[in-house]
């Protein structure tokens, strides 16, 4: 890799000029937008090119276009400028008596499972942002975000009224008591357990399981439990069976219980939802943290 010999610093002002010129494809128009003179913008771009020792813009009589390397630099410049704005906003909030906060609504299985690492990372990166977690059903999470009780929601249900970001999918498993007849095979067909009593955690799971498993018969004979550990205890004592996402299984006492995947396999998709009309810095920071932490989701 070629090393740049020029040790001059790159400034945010130069990056803003580059981004604006690239967007407007005209130095004069960029200068007006930035409230600068045309010569100042031209000199800023030239200085940046000399610092980096590459040509960033291809100039013609009527327009300017990014070079191949120039476009790569612009992509990174946009990230740097956005990060600078986020840093300023974050630190200004930390220095006031009204600290920044983020209200997260989530179904319990997500907040205790796939999102736990992302929340720990966010708290470590941004200790000055106070996180408040509201646990509720899938439908409650949607409602809380809609009315502004929560800034973001984590749910397997989404509404067309809300912006959403796909967090990824996770597999659903049947949880059976030891000795159950369906344990003779490595997977379970829905038809085999359609007559069983289904113990469901009362978090709106019926909506999710109807969509994922696409068989309403299994949901006809059900018992609702408000806690996952209670549902597991009921299965252990022969009340029925239950269905759990993979992330929830790692948080529960599975003694005398067995799990089986479905045939065909069943999955749920988790979403980060928020009101598109209500954007703030904490939502952006939280979303970016999740993207960086995506491998564990």
PyMOL commands that set and color helices and strands:
alter all, ss='L'
color gray80, all
select helices_A, chain A and resi 12-24+27-34+38-52+68-94+108-112+116-125+138-147+181-184+190-193+205-213+216-219+228-236+246-249+281-292+294-296
alter helices_A, ss='H'
color red, helices_A
select strands_A, chain A and resi 57-59+64-66+101-106+130-135+152-155+163-177+187-188+198-201+222-225+241-245+257-274
alter strands_A, ss='S'
color yellow, strands_A
deselect
rebuild
show_as cartoon
